[in-house]
């Protein structure tokens, strides 16, 4: 049973919750916009479904509602930002803004972030660059759930990569994907229904291929994009590792198995190697390469040509970002369906802060 | 039947060939070093096996042996390089050097290249940054062999991505991979033996999964990393598309299905959308983020921890770059095996230029 809520309702409720956690009005507005953009774009696992998780992290003292977010090191085209244990939902927009300002000044900007928390969907941050005729990039490390090729042990997060590229008349190219075969959110859907997962998504605690969606509770792991060695899982492992290193080793955050868990009931790993979670952002002005109009007209041509590639019978070739944009349009008009267990969670959050939901 | 040649012998022969094509001594030395680094690192499909292909492209007038390689647009952290139809094997080192000089000056450098040709292995170029305590990146578009998710049509090349990251006592992290399930070189090995390919590598002309390694001759296609939609092929498609756009739309090269073919017997696509093939290079100084010693010590810790991740029984967890580095060590000592058909090819090249092989 889904309940339908308007975007405005979910965003407003989320904003109130962040205010009650002690966030400034500005931060609460920003954090709610970022969080609920996930629901709007159809990435339900990363939106209001996580709000109670953020509240519990705050209750456990792992989120600072009044962070002093600041640049701690910089060059003309790079910076390291210290998130001061703030919500990733406000740390990330700060860091992305730094990247874009550097791009405005010297062509490109690259910002690695430490001492942060989960930042919502990577795509939101990358897309900020589009308004300024820039290419935007965002990535983050996350709680270890993924086993490298040939490993039993969970060493990496689902470590997503987002890249947003502006076009002219066409809608922009927006890629936003976990570096695993399937995002954890997709597995959660199967867990709820107790349906088997496709081969190549997960392995059991001994590293054998499994289709049991509950395998992670018993020491199993998600698999890097590719699934197994024969199908290129070493490439997915490379991608997840690159995200981890850019986000956390460059910045001084915790990397690999030391990345702090999102769920508050899991203890922080002992002997941390850095501070908090890490992110990485990039912005490149397209006119730092060629005139923006020219670039965007060629992007129109690229998009038009790929959209009209001869499809497999009964299918349609998509451009990255198409499904999420259509979802956003539909959900703004028709409302956002929220699963019953998430509604229950949100009502508990409402009670906790004496709010209505 | 393999013949064994020393690295020195292959490199010297290759250098002579480039000199006879009209390259300067400097360019011939550079091009031979780049090309034979593929054989040294075990990526046999991209080394001397391609030399006759470069010669035929030159005979067809598609390679300029005396190119005027130059920066045509730049900002403090970005540039576009025009390769003047030169060998990618010399255009790429020029562009990577520009990226590193910009990184030295302002923290990072990003160079998109047009009007180039095939550049050998991406990893060679990315690794150039290691000597200067920089993170190096290299990517390129290539002849269309890959069908996007849900397409029958070949729209993208195998579009590799390489990322090289320095460490301290540990050898560096060097990822270098095609954005397809399997590189074309791996398929070529199966073609020679007429052995079936694993499911997920290729599709037939109608877009159905196939295991016939000769499928590409009949209108089939390589598949993006992931293989099919259920296993994340849309992510491999995103990666290949990003490489294409960064390499060719940013620079003004030919993109997507307009990318010029490597084989000289295929005509250039009509109505080109740009000039030649495109590449993209990046360099980031690690001390543009944190002190280089500190970063490299954490990379040692990262590498050590991942190398010691609990392995699946009978396996060993690898760090990206391990297999190629071991191959290079062995081949420098024991020589490089070259397949009989490649030896035959090289002897024909030798005859063509009245050289010994």
Interface residues (C-beta under 8 A of the other chain):
Chain A: X73 X75 X76 X77 X78 X80 X106 X107 X108 X110 X112 X147 X148 X149 X150 X151 X152 X153 X155 X163 X165 X173 X175 X177 X178 X179 X180 X181 X182 X198 X200 X201 X206 X207 X208 X225 X226 X227 X230 X231 X232 X234 X235 X236 X237 X238 X239 X241 X242 X244 X245 X249 X250 X251 X252 X255 X256 X257 X273 X274 X284 X285 X286 X288 X289 X290 X294 X295 X298 X299 X301 X302 X305 X306 X309 X310 X311 X312 X313 X315 X316 X317 X318 X320
Chain B: X73 X74 X75 X76 X77 X78 X80 X106 X107 X108 X110 X112 X147 X148 X149 X150 X151 X152 X153 X155 X163 X165 X173 X175 X177 X178 X179 X180 X181 X182 X198 X200 X201 X206 X207 X208 X225 X226 X227 X230 X231 X232 X234 X235 X236 X237 X238 X239 X241 X242 X244 X245 X249 X250 X251 X252 X255 X256 X257 X273 X274 X284 X285 X286 X288 X289 X290 X294 X295 X298 X299 X301 X302 X305 X306 X309 X310 X311 X312 X313 X315 X316 X317 X318 X320
